[in-house]
Amino acid sequence: MIRGLEYLCYNDRLRELGLFRLEKRRLRGDLRAAFQYLKGAYRKDGEGLFSSTRTRGNDLEEVRLRLDIRKKFFTMRVVKRWNRSPREAVDAPSLEAFKTRLDGALSNLA
């Protein structure tokens, strides 16, 4: 525990440290991995991961699944959030620019 923060609630501690909640940190990690995949960093490993890799207009396609357990898969978690991401973040020229723009967009979410 960091001195001076032990009596603050979780949200106040995060705000004081400049961190996002765990859900946002997971989402940020998922979106960063999707950005790298779509820009070609994981070409061999992630071949066929998404049914469409066209990113113009944020239009990844969701694959229809029959089992509820598959809703937790990476592709299912990422598609809707990717399509709702700001265009300036999605069209970023590099991973660093994407991270900066994504953090700005996530800080505006409630």
Summary of the structure (lengths in Angstrom):
residues: 110
radius of gyration: 16.3
end to end distance: 25.8
largest distance: 49.7
contacts: 241
relative contact order: 0.14
helix: 53%
strand: 0%
